[in-house]
Amino acid sequence: TDDSHMPWRMENVYLMLFFEAGVLGLAAYVALAGAAILSAAAAARAGVAGASSLMGAVSAFLISGLFDNVLEAPRIAALFFLVCICAYAARPRHDPPTAGPAAEAVTWF
């Protein structure tokens, strides 16, 4: 037996995701984080308050994942996914057309 678990830990979240979830899992993680950063950047350009802090939080999590397995703790992983959802929800919305032929072609239920 071995009481020291440190040699068995992966200290990189990307390597851990590749090992546990494969290429598709790693791609999904990077796509989620990329969509959150791009949405927060668009919201920051539109003047949404707090969008730049969401972009910074996701970026900091991605950088810290290079040196530690930050998804190992479920509470921190849930916090990361909630921040990604908030960043994605902060993106600016486009209003539906209100007049003209494009408005008549759209059916709103």
VOGU-625943 format. One line per 3 residues: their letters; for each residue y, z, x of N, C-alpha, C, CB. Coordinates in pm, 1 decimal. Glycine has a CB too. Layout:
a	Y Z X Y Z X Y Z X Y Z X; ... .
END
This chain:
tdd	-117.8 0.0 83.7 0.0 0.0 0.0 123.6 0.0 87.8 0.1 120.6 -95.1; 232.9 -35.4 25.3 359.5 -39.7 96.4 466.3 17.5 5.1 395.1 -184.7 141.3; 537.4 117.3 51.9 641.4 180.2 -28.9 776.9 112.7 -13.1 653.3 325.8 7.4 .
shm	788.3 23.4 78.6 914.2 -45.6 100.9 911.0 -180.8 29.6 941.2 -63.7 252.7; 992.0 -194.6 -73.6 994.7 -320.3 -148.2 1101.7 -415.9 -97.3 1017.2 -292.6 -295.0; 1184.1 -374.2 -3.7 1293.2 -458.7 44.8 1245.6 -589.2 110.8 1376.5 -380.7 143.0 .
pwr	1137.4 -589.6 188.3 1095.8 -717.9 247.1 1047.9 -819.6 144.1 986.3 -694.4 347.3; 1015.8 -774.8 23.1 962.8 -864.7 -78.8 1070.4 -918.8 -172.3 857.6 -793.7 -159.3; 1191.0 -872.9 -156.7 1299.6 -916.1 -245.1 1363.6 -1044.8 -196.0 1405.5 -807.0 -256.5 .
men	1404.8 -1129.3 -289.3 1482.8 -1249.0 -255.2 1629.3 -1212.6 -270.0 1444.9 -1372.6 -346.5; 1703.6 -1225.8 -166.1 1844.3 -1187.5 -167.0 1935.0 -1307.0 -194.4 1881.9 -1123.1 -34.6; 1889.5 -1399.7 -276.3 1966.9 -1517.2 -311.9 1926.7 -1556.2 -454.0 1943.3 -1635.2 -210.2 .
vyl	2022.9 -1558.6 -544.4 1991.4 -1586.0 -684.4 1943.2 -1730.2 -703.5 2114.1 -1559.4 -772.5; 1992.6 -1822.9 -624.2 1952.6 -1962.7 -638.6 1808.2 -1982.7 -592.7 2047.0 -2054.0 -558.7; 1771.9 -1919.6 -482.5 1634.4 -1926.4 -434.9 1540.1 -1858.4 -534.0 1622.4 -1861.4 -296.1 .
mlf	1583.8 -1745.3 -589.4 1502.0 -1674.8 -687.8 1481.7 -1759.2 -813.4 1566.5 -1541.0 -724.4; 1586.7 -1823.0 -861.1 1573.8 -1908.1 -979.2 1484.7 -2028.5 -951.5 1711.1 -1954.8 -1026.1; 1497.2 -2086.2 -833.2 1411.0 -2198.0 -798.8 1265.3 -2154.4 -791.5 1454.3 -2259.5 -666.3 .
fea	1241.4 -2035.5 -739.2 1105.0 -1984.8 -727.2 1046.8 -1947.4 -862.6 1101.7 -1864.5 -634.6; 1125.9 -1882.7 -948.4 1075.1 -1833.4 -1076.2 1082.0 -1935.2 -1189.1 1150.7 -1711.8 -1115.9; 1187.1 -2018.5 -1193.1 1206.7 -2108.1 -1306.9 1196.9 -2255.0 -1269.6 1339.9 -2081.9 -1369.9 .
gvl	1189.5 -2285.7 -1142.9 1176.7 -2423.9 -1100.4 1309.9 -2496.7 -1097.9 1081.4 -2496.2 -1190.2; 1300.7 -2625.3 -1079.9 1420.6 -2708.1 -1069.0 1498.3 -2708.6 -1200.7 1383.1 -2851.9 -1028.8; 1427.8 -2711.9 -1313.2 1496.8 -2714.7 -1442.8 1571.3 -2584.6 -1470.7 1396.9 -2741.5 -1554.8 .
gla	1512.5 -2471.7 -1434.8 1580.6 -2344.2 -1452.9 1703.5 -2332.1 -1367.1 1487.8 -2231.2 -1422.9; 1692.9 -2375.8 -1242.8 1808.0 -2373.6 -1152.9 1916.5 -2468.4 -1202.2 1765.7 -2411.1 -1010.4; 1876.8 -2585.8 -1249.6 1973.6 -2681.1 -1302.6 2041.7 -2628.4 -1428.0 1905.8 -2813.6 -1332.5 .
ayv	1968.1 -2559.1 -1513.6 2027.6 -2501.5 -1634.3 2128.7 -2393.1 -1599.6 1918.9 -2444.2 -1725.3; 2096.6 -2310.7 -1500.4 2187.9 -2204.8 -1456.6 2316.2 -2264.6 -1399.4 2119.9 -2114.6 -1351.8; 2303.0 -2365.7 -1314.6 2419.8 -2429.0 -1254.3 2500.7 -2503.1 -1360.8 2377.2 -2525.7 -1141.9 .
ala	2434.1 -2566.0 -1456.7 2504.8 -2636.2 -1564.4 2581.2 -2538.9 -1653.4 2406.1 -2717.4 -1648.8; 2520.7 -2424.6 -1684.3 2589.9 -2323.9 -1764.8 2714.0 -2272.9 -1693.1 2496.1 -2207.2 -1797.1; 2698.6 -2239.5 -1565.9 2811.9 -2187.9 -1490.0 2918.4 -2295.9 -1471.2 2765.3 -2134.9 -1353.7 .
gaa	2876.0 -2419.6 -1446.8 2972.5 -2528.2 -1432.2 3048.9 -2556.0 -1560.7 2902.3 -2653.5 -1387.0; 2979.7 -2554.3 -1672.8 3047.8 -2574.7 -1801.9 3145.5 -2462.1 -1830.4 2945.5 -2585.0 -1916.1; 3108.7 -2339.7 -1793.4 3199.1 -2226.5 -1814.5 3323.5 -2239.5 -1727.7 3127.4 -2094.2 -1784.6 .
ils	3306.4 -2279.6 -1601.8 3422.5 -2293.9 -1513.2 3511.4 -2408.7 -1559.0 3377.3 -2316.8 -1367.8; 3453.0 -2521.3 -1595.6 3533.5 -2634.8 -1641.9 3606.5 -2603.2 -1772.3 3445.1 -2757.7 -1660.8; 3540.7 -2532.0 -1863.3 3605.6 -2493.9 -1989.7 3718.7 -2396.2 -1965.0 3503.9 -2432.5 -2086.6 .
aaa	3697.0 -2301.0 -1875.0 3802.9 -2205.7 -1843.9 3919.4 -2273.8 -1773.0 3748.4 -2092.1 -1757.8; 3890.1 -2372.2 -1688.8 3997.9 -2445.9 -1621.8 4080.2 -2525.6 -1722.4 3940.3 -2540.0 -1514.5; 4013.6 -2587.9 -1819.4 4085.4 -2662.0 -1923.3 4169.1 -2567.5 -2009.0 3986.8 -2740.4 -2011.8 .
aar	4114.4 -2449.8 -2037.2 4189.7 -2351.1 -2115.0 4309.0 -2299.3 -2035.6 4098.7 -2234.2 -2156.2; 4293.3 -2281.4 -1905.5 4405.2 -2235.6 -1822.9 4515.2 -2341.4 -1817.9 4357.0 -2202.3 -1680.4; 4476.5 -2469.7 -1810.7 4577.0 -2576.8 -1813.4 4649.0 -2581.8 -1947.9 4511.2 -2712.7 -1784.3 .
agv	4578.8 -2543.1 -2054.9 4640.3 -2543.7 -2188.1 4723.6 -2418.4 -2213.2 4533.0 -2556.2 -2295.2; 4719.7 -2322.6 -2120.3 4802.8 -2203.2 -2133.8 4736.0 -2087.2 -2204.0 4925.8 -2237.4 -2206.1; 4605.6 -2085.6 -2213.2 4533.6 -1976.0 -2277.2 4536.5 -1854.2 -2184.1 4386.3 -2017.6 -2310.9 .
aga	4581.6 -1743.3 -2237.0 4589.8 -1621.7 -2157.1 4450.7 -1571.3 -2124.0 4669.8 -1513.5 -2230.7; 4428.4 -1537.2 -2000.5 4300.8 -1481.7 -1958.2 4197.7 -1584.0 -1915.6 4245.1 -1401.1 -2066.7; 4228.5 -1711.2 -1929.2 4131.1 -1814.1 -1893.0 4108.7 -1818.1 -1742.7 4177.1 -1950.9 -1942.5 .
ssl	4213.9 -1796.7 -1666.4 4197.3 -1799.6 -1521.0 4115.3 -1680.7 -1471.6 4333.9 -1800.8 -1452.2; 4125.3 -1566.9 -1539.9 4042.3 -1452.7 -1499.9 3895.4 -1476.8 -1533.7 4091.5 -1324.2 -1568.3; 3867.2 -1547.1 -1642.8 3729.1 -1583.5 -1674.6 3673.6 -1680.7 -1571.3 3720.5 -1645.0 -1814.9 .
mga	3756.1 -1775.9 -1529.7 3713.6 -1871.2 -1427.9 3687.5 -1798.7 -1295.8 3820.0 -1981.7 -1409.0; 3772.0 -1704.1 -1262.0 3751.6 -1627.0 -1140.4 3628.5 -1538.4 -1146.5 3872.0 -1543.1 -1112.8; 3599.5 -1483.0 -1263.7 3482.3 -1396.6 -1277.8 3353.1 -1476.2 -1261.4 3483.8 -1326.4 -1413.9 .
vsa	3346.0 -1593.9 -1321.0 3225.8 -1676.8 -1307.5 3211.4 -1724.4 -1163.2 3231.4 -1798.0 -1404.2; 3322.4 -1763.6 -1101.5 3317.6 -1808.8 -961.7 3274.1 -1696.5 -868.8 3454.4 -1862.2 -918.0; 3325.8 -1576.7 -889.8 3287.8 -1463.0 -805.9 3140.1 -1429.3 -822.1 3373.3 -1340.6 -840.0 .
fli	3088.6 -1441.9 -942.4 2946.7 -1416.5 -965.4 2861.5 -1519.5 -892.8 2915.3 -1417.7 -1115.5; 2904.6 -1645.0 -894.9 2829.2 -1749.5 -826.1 2831.4 -1729.0 -675.0 2885.5 -1887.3 -861.0; 2943.8 -1685.8 -621.6 2952.6 -1662.3 -477.4 2871.3 -1540.5 -437.1 3098.5 -1644.3 -434.7 .
sgl	2876.9 -1434.3 -517.2 2798.3 -1315.7 -482.1 2648.8 -1341.1 -496.1 2839.1 -1197.5 -569.6; 2611.0 -1442.2 -574.3 2470.9 -1478.8 -586.8 2412.8 -1540.2 -461.1 2453.9 -1573.2 -699.5; 2498.4 -1581.8 -369.7 2450.7 -1633.8 -242.1 2390.7 -1524.8 -154.5 2563.5 -1702.1 -168.5 .
fdn	2435.8 -1400.9 -173.5 2398.5 -1292.4 -83.6 2317.9 -1181.0 -150.1 2521.2 -1234.2 -23.3; 2294.9 -1191.7 -281.0 2217.7 -1089.5 -351.3 2162.2 -1151.2 -479.5 2305.5 -963.2 -382.7; 2054.4 -1094.0 -527.4 1996.0 -1138.0 -653.3 2064.4 -1060.7 -765.5 1840.3 -1116.5 -655.5 .
vle	2175.4 -1113.2 -812.0 2254.7 -1042.6 -911.7 2194.2 -1049.4 -1051.0 2393.7 -1098.3 -914.8; 2101.6 -1140.5 -1074.4 2035.8 -1148.4 -1205.0 1918.2 -1052.9 -1216.4 1988.8 -1289.6 -1231.0; 1894.1 -975.2 -1111.1 1781.9 -882.1 -1111.7 1805.1 -766.2 -1209.4 1758.1 -827.9 -970.8 .
apr	1929.5 -726.5 -1227.2 1963.5 -619.0 -1320.8 1996.2 -680.8 -1456.8 2084.0 -533.5 -1267.6; 1924.6 -643.3 -1561.7 1946.2 -706.6 -1692.3 2086.2 -686.6 -1748.4 1846.8 -653.9 -1790.2; 2146.6 -571.7 -1723.1 2280.9 -548.4 -1776.2 2383.6 -640.2 -1712.2 2321.5 -403.7 -1755.3 .
iaa	2371.8 -660.7 -1582.8 2466.1 -748.9 -1513.8 2440.8 -893.3 -1553.4 2454.9 -732.5 -1360.9; 2315.8 -931.4 -1572.2 2284.1 -1067.3 -1617.1 2340.8 -1091.5 -1757.0 2130.9 -1090.6 -1616.3; 2327.1 -994.6 -1845.4 2383.0 -1008.9 -1980.0 2535.3 -1019.1 -1975.1 2340.8 -890.4 -2068.3 .
lff	2598.1 -942.6 -1887.3 2743.1 -950.4 -1871.6 2785.0 -1088.3 -1821.9 2792.4 -842.1 -1774.8; 2710.0 -1144.4 -1727.4 2741.6 -1278.1 -1678.0 2731.0 -1381.5 -1789.5 2648.6 -1315.8 -1562.4; 2625.1 -1375.3 -1868.1 2608.6 -1473.2 -1975.1 2715.0 -1456.0 -2083.3 2469.2 -1461.4 -2036.5 .
lvc	2756.8 -1333.7 -2111.6 2865.3 -1311.3 -2208.3 2998.1 -1365.4 -2156.2 2878.7 -1161.5 -2239.7; 3024.5 -1347.8 -2027.0 3146.9 -1402.8 -1968.2 3143.4 -1555.6 -1973.3 3164.3 -1353.8 -1822.0; 3027.3 -1615.4 -1948.5 3014.7 -1761.5 -1959.0 3040.5 -1808.2 -2101.7 2874.9 -1807.0 -1913.3 .
ica	2989.5 -1735.6 -2199.4 3012.9 -1771.9 -2339.6 3160.8 -1759.7 -2373.6 2929.1 -1683.1 -2433.9; 3225.5 -1653.5 -2326.5 3369.4 -1636.5 -2351.2 3450.2 -1746.2 -2284.9 3416.6 -1500.2 -2301.0; 3412.2 -1785.0 -2163.4 3483.0 -1892.8 -2094.0 3464.6 -2024.8 -2167.2 3433.8 -1905.3 -1949.1 .
yaa	3344.9 -2049.1 -2215.8 3320.1 -2173.1 -2289.4 3393.7 -2172.2 -2423.8 3168.8 -2193.0 -2311.6; 3403.0 -2056.8 -2487.3 3472.0 -2047.3 -2615.9 3623.3 -2055.1 -2601.3 3434.5 -1918.4 -2685.1; 3675.9 -2032.2 -2482.4 3820.4 -2035.4 -2461.0 3874.3 -2176.8 -2444.3 3855.9 -1953.4 -2339.8 .
rpr	3785.4 -2276.4 -2437.5 3831.7 -2413.2 -2415.2 3920.6 -2458.0 -2530.5 3712.1 -2509.4 -2398.8; 4017.9 -2541.4 -2502.0 4108.3 -2587.1 -2608.6 4036.1 -2677.5 -2707.8 4228.3 -2661.3 -2548.7; 4068.7 -2658.7 -2833.4 4008.9 -2738.4 -2940.7 4102.0 -2853.8 -2975.7 3980.5 -2650.8 -3066.1 .
hdp	4044.0 -2962.9 -3019.1 4123.1 -3075.4 -3067.5 4119.7 -3070.8 -3219.5 4068.8 -3212.8 -3012.7; 4236.4 -3080.5 -3279.9 4244.6 -3077.7 -3425.7 4191.9 -3209.5 -3482.6 4390.5 -3052.4 -3472.3; 4127.7 -3202.8 -3600.5 4081.1 -3327.5 -3662.8 4200.8 -3410.5 -3707.5 3987.7 -3297.9 -3783.6 .
pta	4184.8 -3540.9 -3715.0 4296.5 -3625.5 -3759.3 4335.8 -3590.9 -3902.4 4259.3 -3775.3 -3748.9; 4466.9 -3591.9 -3927.8 4515.7 -3551.8 -4060.7 4564.5 -3669.5 -4143.3 4627.6 -3451.0 -4046.5; 4589.7 -3783.8 -4080.8 4638.7 -3898.5 -4157.1 4589.5 -4026.4 -4090.4 4794.6 -3897.2 -4167.1 .
gpa	4586.8 -4132.0 -4167.7 4549.3 -4261.3 -4111.8 4404.7 -4295.2 -4140.5 4573.6 -4263.1 -3963.1; 4359.6 -4410.2 -4091.0 4223.4 -4455.3 -4119.7 4116.2 -4366.6 -4055.9 4205.8 -4597.4 -4071.9; 4148.5 -4302.6 -3943.4 4048.9 -4215.2 -3880.6 4022.6 -4092.7 -3966.5 4095.2 -4172.4 -3740.7 .
aea	4123.8 -4042.4 -4035.3 4106.7 -3926.7 -4121.2 4025.8 -3961.5 -4245.0 4241.7 -3870.2 -4161.1; 4038.7 -4082.6 -4292.8 3963.6 -4122.1 -4411.3 3816.7 -4145.8 -4380.3 4023.9 -4246.8 -4471.9; 3785.7 -4180.0 -4255.2 3647.4 -4206.2 -4217.5 3567.3 -4077.2 -4197.0 3643.5 -4289.9 -4090.8 .
vtw	3637.7 -3966.7 -4177.5 3570.0 -3839.4 -4151.1 3549.8 -3766.4 -4282.3 3651.1 -3751.7 -4051.4; 3430.4 -3722.2 -4309.2 3401.3 -3645.3 -4430.2 3386.5 -3499.2 -4392.3 3272.8 -3697.6 -4501.3; 3471.0 -3415.7 -4448.7 3465.4 -3271.5 -4420.7 3401.3 -3200.2 -4537.8 3607.1 -3213.9 -4393.1 .
f	3299.3 -3123.7 -4511.2 3228.1 -3054.3 -4617.8 3280.0 -2913.7 -4633.1 3078.6 -3052.3 -4590.7 .
END
